[in-house]
Amino acid sequence: MFEKVKRFAKKIATSKKAQMTCLMMVCGVTAMMAQTTAGDYSAGTAALTQVSEEIILAVFNT
């Protein structure tokens, strides 16, 4: 996938700066779309925090 994006950037722009800008725009949009699709994961983070705290208490209190 990354190679396809690099080839696409080379076709569009001839200078290295323009190629890098194109590459960063494509990767940035992809990352943003992935984060948006992931949605709100605060419940999972809270549960992981709770479990981690309980493990620490169990290990260090014994």
N, C-alpha and C positions, 0 to 999 in steps of 0.2 A: 504494500500500500504506500509506504513511504517513498519507494522508488518511483511509483506512478506520479506522486505529487511533485517530486523533484523534476521528472521529465516534463511535466505540465508547466512548471515554473520556468524551465529553460526555454520552452517554446514561446511562452508569453513575453518574457523579458530577456534582454540581452546582457544587461549589466548585472554584476553580482549583488549590488544593493537592491535592485528591483526584484531579483529572484528571491532574495532573503525576505523581503517585505511580503511578497506573494506567498511564500512558504509559511511565514508566521501568521498571516491572515487566515490561511486555510486551516492550519493547526489550531489556532485560537478559536475559530468558529467551531471546529470539531469538538474541542474540549468544552466549550460553552454548551453545546448541544448535549453532550454526554452528561454534564452536571445538571442541566435542566431536566433531562430524562430521569436521572437518579431521584429527583424529588427531595422531599424533606426527610432526612434520616436522623433527626434529633432523638426520636424514640429509641433507636438502636444504639446511639451514642450514650444516652442516659442509662440504658440497661447494661451496657458494657462497663460503664463507670461504676455502677452499683455492684456488679459481679467482681470487678477488680478490687474494690474496697473491701468486700466481704472476704475475698481470698487473702488479702494482706492482713486483715484482722485475725483470720483463722491461723495463718502461718506464724505471726509474731506474738499472739497471745498464748500459744501452747508451750 
